Amino acid sequence: MRAPATFALILALAPSAALAQTAPKDGTWTSAPRDVAVGDACPADMRPGLEQMAAQASQPSTTEMTWNGAFDPTQADLGAGQEGIEWTQVDDVTWDGTINLPQDGGQLGTTRLTLVSDSEITSQTTMSIAAMMAAQGQANPALEGCELSMTVDLTHGG
């Protein structure tokens, strides 16, 4: 009776073990932001401008990415916008990143990359509006706690 239980355990572990061996494909990747939201802590009188900023962040884009045979953003060439992110590996398919300001190293936000398959990655990002504005010399105490969050689906296109 022990064999079926062992077999069931192997089947249960097989998908994650197979995915752990998967590396994202090199080439052209398209990012498609979704679920872009301005946080509840943002001031009501500033919401229209912040929602416009969120709409601009929602635009799809395409970039060339080289993963070097591993799901490891510290070793990959992910194109523009990766400078200032400090990555920490959570498990074989997940990396957490702290997004820091290049000027002073202050924290701008956080991101999490999750490998879904060799041609699909999901990114969940939260950015501090206050830190973004302060980095542009437009500090505003009313924006403390105000955040922009989004999920981005990255898909390999060739």
Secondary structure, DSSP 8 states (H G I E B T S, - for coil): -HHHHHHHHHHHHHHHHHHHT----SEEEEEEEEEEEE-TTS-GGGHHHHHHHHHHHT--EEEEEB-TTSS-TTTSB--TT-TTEEEEEEETTEEEEEEE-TTT--EEEEEEEEEEETTEEEEEEEEEHHHHHHHTT---GGGTT-EEEEEEEEEE--
